[in-house]
Amino acid sequence: MDVALAPLDRTPGLWIVLVSACALGTLVWIVSIAYTVGVGIGTWGNNVPVAWAFGIINFVWWIGIGHAGTFISAFLLLLNQPWRASIGRMAEAMTVIALAIAATFPLLHLGRPWFAHWLVPYPSTMGVWPNFKSALPWDVAAIASYFLVSVVFFYLGLVPDLATARDRLDGRLRRQIYGVFALGWNSAGRQWRRRRAALKMIAAVAAMLVVSVHSIVSLDFSIAQVSGWHSTLFPPYFVIGAIYSGLAMVLALAVPIRRAYRLERIMTLDDLERLSTLLLTVGLLLAYCYVVELFLSSQSSDPRERAIHLVHWPFGPYARMYWTMLALNVGAPQLFWSRRLRRNTTALFGASIAILIGMWLERFVIVVSSLSRDGLPAHWHDYTPTWVDAGLLLGSLSVFGLCFLLFLRFVPPVALSELRRDRFEHTERHA
């Protein structure tokens, strides 16, 4: 357990370097946001007909990444899987950070983010309410509920470990701070029972939200009368893609953290192999969705629908992105048919990064390629991102890195209480 608490007790030199780099990227993100708010959406590369671009692409991508934390922790908790303890904490932190970042993009996309409260049905004497037929209030409800449940689930699992840090770390001020957030936890049997019951109840709610939230996000597209979007396949397609990208991010984070903090005995190769097997399974489901999407479009009575999927995507101006997307999303996980590669951390990290890039390209193809080639050839227009678009994307990655590095520095990165319980149960079985 001392190994798991070590990140809280020392500040590695590499950590300081990475935090400094991410802080610079965060500054770029802040400047890009300030410039967008001060000047307007015209600073983005959006045009007619590509009214949606990087803002929505980044939003959907980050929401998808935020799905794996709840998926891993909630489902594995309900299924009583012991290997949840080693990676669940990092996955939950990843979820909370990714959701907070994702929420910034639709706010900026409003053009006037200071009127964002109009999307919320708050009591008003004017009787002015949001348009509940619009997808924007749906997104607000989905993100808010998912974020709230994820924060409660993350914090409730964290309380016993904060108490451990309170009792074992040096420094009076640090102990006082951890003591405040530990909420008076003293490891009484009643506290453990109630915490376990509360976690399972919240996990059941979170498991349903995993499916519902990204289904609602997919409705932003499928309710629109845009060729390439108007499809009943989108809800399961988006949910599978979200879990896929989230699992890839968990692997991409787990591999370097495992090595940097010497967590090999806690975060074992068996755990990483299970994750990679799960990633391969979800990748095959996503490949099946690609095939179904092509089949449905080829049988469509709408010639524009057929043209989008069979002509513009594979042979249009963004054909390179389409084929790169397929190569990364379908090809990269095929490495995991080999057990040797499933246990090779370099292969795991490389494949995870490839999948994350591929999933971002998938959102780009869906959004930009479909909009740039609408039903009127006279309106066709290619999309070119600006420095503000690039600053928001790269800056959001820096914000994520900064927040995650701070999490590693001040919060136990693995669930110590779950590890202790699993070790006790293992000892009891073999006594």
Stockholm file with secondary structure:
# STOCKHOLM 1.0

chainA/1-431         MDVALAPLDRTPGLWIVLVSACALGTLVWIVSIAYTVGVGIGTWGNNVPVAWAFGIINFVWWIGIGHAGTFISAFLLLLNQPWRASIGRMAEAMTVIALAIAATFPLLHLGRPWFAHWLVPYPSTMGVWPNFKSALPWDVAAIASYFLVSVVFFYLGLVPDLATARDRLDGRLRRQIYGVFALGWNSAGRQWRRRRAALKMIAAVAAMLVVSVHSIVSLDFSIAQVSGWHSTLFPPYFVIGAIYSGLAMVLALAVPIRRAYRLERIMTLDDLERLSTLLLTVGLLLAYCYVVELFLSSQSSDPRERAIHLVHWPFGPYARMYWTMLALNVGAPQLFWSRRLRRNTTALFGASIAILIGMWLERFVIVVSSLSRDGLPAHWHDYTPTWVDAGLLLGSLSVFGLCFLLFLRFVPPVALSELRRDRFEHTERHA
#=GR chainA/1-431 SS CHHHHHHHHCCCHHHHHHHHHHHHHHHHHHHHHHHHHHHCGGGSSCCSSCCSCHHHHHHHHHHHHTHHHHIIIIIHHHTTCTTHHHHHHHHHHHHHHHHHHHHHHHHHHTSCGGGGGGGSCCCCTTCCCCCTTSHHHHHHHHHHHHHHHHHHHHHHHHHHHHHHHHHHSCCHHHHHHHHHHHTTCCCCHHHHHHHHHHHHHHHHHHHHHHHHHHHHHHHHHHTSCCTTTCCTTHHHHHHHHHHHHHHHHHHHHHHHHHHHTTCTTTSCHHHHHHHHHHHHHHHHHHHHHHHHHHHHHHTCSCHHHHHIIIIIHHHSTTHHHHHHHHIIIIIGGGGGGSHHHHTCHHHHHHHHHHHHHHHHHHHHIIIIIHHHSCSCGGGCCCCCCCHHHHHHHHHHHHHHHHHHHHHHHHSCSSCHHHHHHHHHHHHHHTC
#=GC SS_cons         CHHHHHHHHCCCHHHHHHHHHHHHHHHHHHHHHHHHHHHCGGGSSCCSSCCSCHHHHHHHHHHHHTHHHHIIIIIHHHTTCTTHHHHHHHHHHHHHHHHHHHHHHHHHHTSCGGGGGGGSCCCCTTCCCCCTTSHHHHHHHHHHHHHHHHHHHHHHHHHHHHHHHHHHSCCHHHHHHHHHHHTTCCCCHHHHHHHHHHHHHHHHHHHHHHHHHHHHHHHHHHTSCCTTTCCTTHHHHHHHHHHHHHHHHHHHHHHHHHHHTTCTTTSCHHHHHHHHHHHHHHHHHHHHHHHHHHHHHHTCSCHHHHHIIIIIHHHSTTHHHHHHHHIIIIIGGGGGGSHHHHTCHHHHHHHHHHHHHHHHHHHHIIIIIHHHSCSCGGGCCCCCCCHHHHHHHHHHHHHHHHHHHHHHHHSCSSCHHHHHHHHHHHHHHTC
//
